[in-house]
């Protein structure tokens, strides 16, 4: 078994922080569903800090990214995060596994939906490409305020 990236929210901005909450990160469920985000690890692009935590769903369509508890100390409002969920898979299925990656506009609406593809090639053991993913009908990255 190998640990691989399953889903990533790349460049989502912190909208709030709540030090007195029990812990976790609160995310818009539309973003989580589009990428397939469950328990996760995230990294702060601004500071390089890394932390593991779990997801709590905020209000649907809110575009929120709220750091709670101890995680609130790792970021400032407006920081760009990389939220990554991983999974253990059999190495033999790597070529059939396409992680979903979402990128974001400055208001946390979804900019692009991408697939990271790893496929066996004749020239190397594996080749890597980034390809566009079709959005689900009617999905626009949400709207509204954070909870």
Secondary structure, 3 states (H helix, E strand, C coil): CEEEEEEEEEEEECCEEECCCCCEEEECHHHHHHHCCCCEEEEECCCCCEEEECEEECCCCCCCEEEEHHHHHHCCCCCEEEEEEEEEECHHHHHHCEEEEEEECCCCCEEEEEEEEEECCCCCCCEEEEEECCCCCCCCCCCCCCC
